[in-house]
Amino acid sequence: MIAIGLESIQKVAEQVSELIKTRIEPAVIVVLEPLRADGKDILRVQVAGVR
């Protein structure tokens, strides 16, 4: 895995969450987890299934 890193993890998490809520039908269960890899902030997105 190569970590590219994010400037504002909170802002990106909010944007990803909003995009998933508004564009994916039926609604899915999503877990957003901020992590640190190679000294960079990354966001792991897990899609667990349909609600």
C-alpha positions as CSV (number, residue, x, y, z in Angstrom):
1,M,0.0,0.0,0.0
2,I,1.2,3.5,-0.8
3,A,-0.1,6.3,1.4
4,I,-0.7,9.5,-0.5
5,G,-2.2,11.4,2.5
6,L,-4.9,14.0,2.9
7,E,-4.7,17.6,3.9
8,S,-7.8,17.8,6.0
9,I,-9.0,14.3,7.0
10,Q,-12.2,15.7,8.8
11,K,-13.3,17.7,5.7
12,V,-12.6,14.7,3.4
13,A,-14.6,12.4,5.7
14,E,-17.5,14.7,5.7
15,Q,-17.5,15.0,1.9
16,V,-17.2,11.3,1.3
17,S,-20.0,10.6,3.8
18,E,-22.3,13.2,2.1
19,L,-21.6,11.8,-1.4
20,I,-22.3,8.2,-0.2
21,K,-25.6,9.3,1.4
22,T,-26.8,11.2,-1.6
23,R,-25.7,9.1,-4.5
24,I,-25.9,5.4,-3.4
25,E,-29.3,3.7,-3.4
26,P,-30.3,1.7,-1.5
27,A,-28.6,3.2,1.5
28,V,-25.5,1.3,2.7
29,I,-23.7,0.9,6.0
30,V,-20.4,2.8,5.8
31,V,-17.6,3.1,8.3
32,L,-15.1,5.9,7.8
33,E,-11.9,5.4,9.8
34,P,-9.1,8.0,9.9
35,L,-5.7,6.3,10.1
36,R,-2.0,7.3,9.9
37,A,0.3,5.5,7.5
38,D,3.9,6.4,6.6
39,G,3.4,9.6,8.6
40,K,0.4,10.7,6.5
41,D,-3.3,10.9,7.3
42,I,-5.5,8.5,5.3
43,L,-9.1,7.6,5.4
44,R,-10.2,4.0,5.3
45,V,-13.7,3.5,3.9
46,Q,-15.5,0.3,4.6
47,V,-18.9,-0.6,3.1
48,A,-20.6,-3.2,5.2
49,G,-23.8,-3.7,3.2
50,V,-27.4,-2.5,2.7
51,R,-29.4,-1.0,5.5
